[in-house]
Amino acid sequence: MRSHILGKIELDQQRLKLDLDYLETVPVVQEEYDEFSNGYWKNIPLWNASGQADDRLYRDIEGGAVATEHTARTPYLSEIVTSVFNTAHLQMARTRNLKNAVVIPHRDFVELDRNADLYFRTFMVLEESPRAYHSNEDTVVRFRPGEIWFLDAASEHSAVNLSELSRQSLCVDFAFDGPFDEKEIFADPTVYSPGGEPEFVPRKPFTSETRDRILSLANVLERDNFRDVLFMLSKVHFLYEVHPAQTYTWLVDIAKATGDEKMVTKAEQIRAFAIDARALTDRFSLTSW
Ligand SMILES: [Fe+2]
């Protein structure tokens, strides 16, 4: 796992609460990449490519990121963006919440123009949510509030909140035109303090018996629960010691066992879409056949 802790800040709980209360009132809308998640998944742009409050698409931008009207209602988080981080290379800053939901394992930036190493995503959880986890390749961690993480979104990763407890977070993205040092993203050099020990999430061993139980889902898989089975499979690696990309291996194998070629094709397509390559405008349906 290349994801790691970059530093930590103390959150001012009183100021934070006012911002969180506002974010709670912003309605849930259809998200870009809604196909990647189920349940409650809410992204609110504070800075983005256009300055439009409802523009949630992460993309390469010309010039600097533009503040949206949400920044006026989130003064504390906006201050963190501009005082902790060096905004010279800012691409996007957004809050992201996930409740009783899972994001399917995927890789980001595959649809963008730069080499993936020139994108740098940071992620900071703002609230205690004991059953909200992040995975990156063979590791599952729980982010603690105030920890600023480099999230290696270019490799296989996923997120889940197994509870209804809010797990609001601040995701700040940077992009560079050439080689850079990760400390360049900070305006305040005292925040940069790498080497912190993450809170790893213990998982159960993944055995052949576990795999057999998963593959027996072929007995219940149908087109109308294909999406549910994908999300069910996406949770397995948070609980068992297995790579997140296995999610798609099982889905393809289960689909093959049903003998339904359309399900096999869709399973292979979703794997290619999430892990391999997609165009910026590509969208994918899990429910139309
Ligand atoms: Fe992602």
Residues whose N, C-alpha, C, O or C-beta is under 5 A from the ligand:
A	BS01	LIG	D108 A153
